[in-house]
């Protein structure tokens, strides 16, 4: 029998909220089909880094909660069913809207030459089921879910086969090897697994009440690196992944330490509530951004009107995400949890 779902850490939920808001703003700038007149390079740089913060948080949560699963089979089933239903709904919604407007509205749905991409049945099936593949999934945001699935599988097998510390150390070694070798040329095995490994390290580190004198400078890297890239064009080369991963670990450990000491995150706030709907927001916001941008294309020519419409689109995306969470994601999760509890 599966244990009741524990309450999420408010600090982790707040970080999820910040991350998903930055991702939405980033995509409202990058895939918004109306010209952008107000650019915030630093925030845009943080946008594509925010997904990597999700990987760190995922690594931490899995390390913290994996022992609650009675077996590898049940762990993998719970994690897969946690992400699959909403991915299916969002992917079908993207397909439906594309058919309705008479063409692709996602940037991933065009070939390298810019011609419309005609998805085949096998490609669509892989996209729906989150099967790692060389192409972008039909719902392009699903690329990160492919990394999540591989992480669940590899770390799950290690954890239920070896002792916790050995499983953690081996996964860290694997992630470093993939980073050094650039994933042996395979898209699904890039150095991004370093971020999951850092989440595992953060969980172990927090068992020893880490000193703020070390976590604060580490957390500063999470801001200093994108600032240096955006404002001064600094290229950190191969060191970029370990530097940003260390920065995100510092942010997470510092936030968790403050929560444990009662110095912050003592009650749910705006950011933690946004974190609650972050998965719905992540998978559905681009659909809203692209669709509203499709409607606005051609007549939002004044800079102020265009920027006002873009900001409005961000808020509509958040409202739509909250609706999707309450009407679909949360009921589906509760139903699945109830069914799994009844599984012998």
C-alpha positions in Angstrom: 0.0 0.0 0.0 1.3 3.5 -0.9 1.8 6.0 1.8 -0.2 9.2 1.8 1.4 11.9 -0.3 3.5 14.2 2.0 3.1 17.9 2.0 5.5 19.7 -0.4 8.2 21.9 1.0 7.1 25.5 0.6 10.6 26.6 -0.3 10.8 24.1 -3.1 7.3 25.1 -4.3 8.3 28.8 -4.3 11.4 28.0 -6.4 9.2 26.1 -8.8 6.9 29.1 -9.0 9.8 31.5 -9.8 11.2 29.1 -12.3 7.9 28.6 -14.2 7.2 32.3 -14.3 10.6 33.0 -15.8 10.0 30.3 -18.4 6.7 31.8 -19.3 8.2 35.3 -19.7 11.1 33.8 -21.7 8.7 32.1 -24.1 6.5 35.1 -24.3 9.6 36.9 -25.7 11.1 34.1 -27.9 8.1 32.4 -29.4 5.7 35.4 -29.3 5.1 35.9 -33.1 4.6 39.7 -32.7 7.8 41.8 -32.6 9.2 42.3 -29.1 10.1 45.9 -28.3 11.1 45.6 -24.7 13.9 43.1 -24.2 15.4 42.0 -20.8 18.4 40.0 -21.8 19.2 38.9 -18.2 15.7 37.6 -17.7 15.8 35.9 -21.1 19.1 34.2 -20.1 17.5 33.0 -16.9 14.5 31.7 -18.9 16.3 28.8 -20.5 18.3 28.2 -17.2 15.0 27.9 -15.3 14.3 24.5 -16.8 17.6 23.3 -15.4 16.5 24.5 -12.0 13.5 22.2 -12.4 15.9 19.3 -12.9 17.7 20.2 -9.6 14.5 20.3 -7.7 13.4 17.0 -9.3 16.6 15.4 -8.2 16.1 16.6 -4.7 12.5 15.6 -4.4 13.1 12.1 -5.8 16.0 11.6 -3.4 13.9 12.7 -0.5 10.8 10.6 -1.4 12.0 7.5 -3.3 12.2 5.4 -0.2 8.4 5.7 0.3 7.8 3.5 -2.8 7.6 -0.2 -1.8 9.3 -1.4 -5.1 11.0 -0.2 -8.3 7.9 -1.1 -10.3 5.7 1.0 -8.1 8.1 3.9 -8.0 8.4 4.0 -11.8 4.6 3.6 -12.2 3.9 6.5 -9.9 6.4 8.8 -11.5 5.3 8.0 -15.1 1.7 8.4 -14.3 2.5 11.7 -12.6 3.6 13.3 -15.8 1.9 11.2 -18.6 -1.8 12.3 -18.4 -1.2 16.0 -18.6 1.4 15.5 -21.3 -1.2 13.6 -23.4 -3.8 16.3 -22.9 -1.5 19.2 -23.7 -0.1 17.4 -26.8 -3.6 16.7 -28.1 -4.6 20.3 -27.4 -1.6 21.5 -29.4 -2.6 19.2 -32.3 -6.2 20.4 -32.1 -5.3 24.1 -32.1 -2.9 23.5 -35.0 -5.6 21.9 -37.1 -8.0 24.6 -36.2 -5.8 27.5 -37.3 -4.7 25.6 -40.5 -1.1 25.2 -39.7 1.6 24.7 -37.0 1.8 27.3 -34.3 4.7 25.7 -32.5 8.3 26.5 -33.6 9.1 22.8 -33.2 6.5 21.9 -35.8 8.5 23.2 -38.7 11.5 21.6 -40.5 15.0 23.1 -40.5 14.0 24.9 -43.8 11.0 26.4 -42.2 8.4 24.3 -44.0 5.5 22.9 -42.0 6.2 19.6 -40.4 3.8 16.8 -41.0 4.0 14.5 -38.0 3.7 10.7 -38.6 1.8 8.3 -36.3 4.9 6.9 -34.7 6.3 10.3 -34.0 3.0 11.4 -32.4 2.8 8.2 -30.3 6.4 8.8 -29.0 5.5 12.4 -28.2 2.3 11.3 -26.3 4.1 8.6 -24.3 7.2 10.6 -23.6 9.5 8.3 -25.4 13.0 9.8 -25.9 13.7 10.6 -29.6 16.0 12.6 -31.7 13.4 15.1 -32.8 11.7 17.6 -30.6 8.4 16.1 -29.3 5.2 17.5 -30.9 4.6 19.5 -27.7 8.2 20.9 -27.7 8.2 21.5 -24.0 8.1 17.7 -23.5 11.8 17.5 -24.2 12.5 18.1 -20.5 10.1 15.3 -19.6 12.2 12.9 -21.6 15.2 13.7 -19.4 13.0 13.3 -16.3 11.9 9.8 -17.5 15.4 8.7 -18.0 16.5 10.0 -14.6 13.6 8.2 -12.9 14.6 4.9 -14.6 18.4 5.1 -14.0 18.3 6.3 -10.4 15.3 4.1 -9.6 17.2 1.0 -10.7 20.3 2.0 -8.8 18.4 2.9 -5.6 16.4 -0.4 -5.5 19.5 -2.4 -6.3 22.2 -0.8 -4.2 22.4 1.1 -0.9 21.3 4.8 -1.0 24.8 6.3 -0.8 26.2 3.9 -3.5 23.2 4.6 -5.8 23.8 8.4 -5.4 27.5 8.2 -6.0 27.1 6.0 -9.1 24.5 8.3 -10.6 26.8 11.3 -9.9 29.6 9.4 -11.7 27.3 8.6 -14.7 26.2 12.2 -15.0 29.8 13.5 -14.9 30.8 11.0 -17.6 27.9 12.2 -19.8 28.9 15.8 -19.2 32.6 15.1 -20.1 31.8 13.1 -23.2 28.9 15.4 -24.2 26.5 12.5 -24.0 28.3 10.4 -26.6 26.4 12.4 -29.2 22.9 11.3 -28.1 20.4 14.1 -27.4 18.8 12.3 -24.4 22.2 11.7 -22.7 23.6 15.3 -22.5 25.2 16.9 -19.5 21.8 18.0 -18.2 21.9 15.0 -15.8 24.5 16.9 -13.7 21.6 19.0 -12.5 19.7 16.0 -11.3 22.9 14.8 -9.6 23.2 18.2 -7.8 19.7 17.7 -6.5 20.7 14.4 -5.0 23.8 16.0 -3.4 21.6 18.8 -2.0 19.4 16.2 -0.2 22.4 14.6 1.4 24.0 17.9 2.3 20.8 19.1 4.1 21.1 16.2 6.5 24.0 18.0 8.1 22.6 21.6 8.5 25.0 23.3 6.0 26.5 26.7 7.0 25.2 29.8 5.4 28.8 31.0 4.8 29.1 28.4 2.1 25.5 28.3 0.7 25.2 32.0 0.1 28.3 32.3 -2.2 27.1 29.2 -4.1 23.6 30.7 -4.5 25.2 33.8 -5.9 26.5 31.8 -8.8 22.9 31.3 -10.0 22.6 35.0 -10.6 26.2 35.9 -11.4 26.6 33.5 -14.3 23.7 34.7 -16.4 24.5 38.3 -15.6 28.1 37.8 -16.8 26.8 36.1 -20.0 24.1 38.7 -20.7 25.9 41.9 -19.8 29.5 41.1 -20.7 29.2 38.2 -23.1 31.4 35.9 -21.0 31.7 32.4 -22.3 32.3 29.8 -19.6 32.7 26.9 -22.0 32.5 23.4 -20.5 32.5 24.9 -17.0 29.0 26.5 -17.5 27.0 23.4 -16.5 28.9 22.6 -13.2 28.9 26.3 -12.3 25.2 26.9 -12.8 24.4 23.5 -11.2 26.4 24.5 -8.1 24.6 27.8 -8.0 21.2 26.2 -8.1 22.2 23.8 -5.4 23.2 26.7 -3.3 19.8 28.4 -3.9 18.0 25.2 -3.0 20.0 24.4 0.2 19.8 28.0 1.4 16.0 28.1 0.8 15.5 24.8 2.6 17.7 25.8 5.5 15.7 29.0 6.0 12.5 27.1 5.9 13.7 24.5 8.4 14.8 27.3 10.8 11.5 29.1 10.5 13.2 32.2 9.0 11.3 32.1 5.7 8.6 30.1 3.8 6.6 29.7 7.0 3.3 29.9 5.2 2.1 29.5 1.6 2.8 32.6 -0.5 2.2 33.8 -4.0 5.3 32.0 -5.4 4.6 28.7 -3.6 1.0 28.7 -4.9 2.3 29.3 -8.4 4.7 26.4 -7.7 1.6 24.2 -7.0 0.4 24.7 -10.6 3.9 24.8 -12.1 3.6 21.6 -14.1 0.3 22.7 -15.6 1.8 26.1 -16.3 4.9 24.6 -17.9 3.1 22.3 -20.3 0.2 24.6 -21.3 1.6 28.2 -21.4 3.3 28.0 -24.8 0.0 26.9 -26.3 -1.7 30.1 -24.9 1.2 32.3 -25.9 1.3 31.0 -29.5 -2.4 30.9 -30.0 -3.0 34.5 -28.7 0.0 35.6 -30.7 -1.5 34.0 -33.8 -4.7 36.0 -33.3 -2.7 39.2 -32.7 -0.4 38.8 -35.7 -0.7 41.5 -38.2 -2.6 44.2 -36.3 -0.6 44.8 -33.1 1.9 47.1 -34.8 2.2 49.9 -32.2 5.0 49.1 -29.7 2.9 49.9 -26.6 0.0 47.8 -27.8 2.3 44.9 -28.7 4.0 44.9 -25.3 0.7 45.3 -23.5 -0.7 42.3 -25.3 2.4 40.3 -24.5 2.1 41.0 -20.8 -1.6 40.3 -21.0 -0.7 37.0 -22.6 1.6 36.1 -19.7 -1.3 36.6 -17.2 -3.8 34.7 -19.3 -1.3 31.9 -19.4 -1.2 31.8 -15.6 -4.9 31.9 -15.3 -5.3 29.2 -17.9 -2.7 27.1 -16.1 -4.6 27.4 -12.8 -7.8 26.3 -14.5 -6.0 23.3 -16.1 -4.5 22.4 -12.7 -7.8 22.5 -10.8 -10.0 20.9 -13.5 -7.5 18.3 -14.9 -4.1 17.8 -13.2 -5.2 17.6 -9.6 -8.3 15.4 -10.1 -6.3 13.0 -12.3 -3.5 12.9 -9.7 -5.9 12.1 -7.0 -7.6 9.4 -9.0 -4.4 7.8 -9.9 -3.1 7.9 -6.3 -6.4 6.3 -5.1 -6.1 3.5 -7.7 -2.4 2.9 -6.8 -3.3 2.6 -3.1 -5.6 -0.2 -4.0 -2.9 -2.0 -6.0 -1.5 -5.0 -4.2 
